[in-house]
Structure formats: structure tokens, C-alpha cells
Amino acid sequence: MAQIKIYGARAHLTEHRSVLSDCIHQVAQDALGLPEDKRFHRFIPLDPENFIYPADRSGAYTIIEISMFEGRDPATKRSLVQGLIAALSENAGLAPQDIEITVFETPKSHWGIRGKVADALTLNYKVEV
């Protein structure tokens, strides 16, 4: 399971939402083994007065926060982050300087999904990768 929030300037996110979502999901499938139908993306477009960032970032500056179950190997998380940077640079035209990614992991017992605590769910994919 992974819930992904994408923050950025309203104009940029609105114009590039589809390609960003496709890149992010493809990398999540490749690195984490997520199924095709497990796309949970939340785009949070911000107006200039609510999105303050350093002068060395452009109007395409994008912050990605990934919340997921704990249990993945550090190499898997590294692959996820590196894969996102590469895919977003190649396919969405983002400069690496404009991409910031944070991965948050929590135990399954801290998630409520489909009316259950997640540690009681049977998943159709592995988390321990």
C-alpha cells in the first residue's frame, strides 16, 4: 500500500497532472511491486502565496510524499527514489533540482483500509521487497 501526495504550483500541476501520475505509478509498480489498480495519488496544487521555496528552484518545483507500509528493504526505497527522479526528469521534463521526495513508513497496524486494520488484510502483492 502506498498513498502519494504531490505538491506543486497550481499552474504546473494542472498542466502536468497526467504525466506526473503515470510516471509515479509506473515507478511504484517497478520498485515496490504495486499492482496496476493500486494508484492512490493526491494532487495538492498551491497558489504562489502558499508555496514558498528557495530561489534555486523553478516554477516546476514538485514535492512528493509517499506514505507506505513498513517492511521494504532500504535498497528498494532507494530504487523508488532514484527511479522517480529519473522518470520525472525524462518523461515530465522536471530538472532533478526541482524534485523533492520523502518516504514515510508506518506499521500496517496504523492503517485503516476497507473497514479493517491493515494488518488484518490479505494483499495481492508483497510488501517485504
Salt bridges, closest charged atoms under 4 A:
GLU15 OE2 - HIS16 NE2 3.96
ASP22 OD1 - ARG39 NH1 2.91
ASP47 OD1 - ARG10 NE 2.75
ASP56 OD1 - ARG57 NH1 2.50
GLU100 OE1 - ARG57 NH2 3.62
GLU105 OE1 - LYS77 NZ 2.77
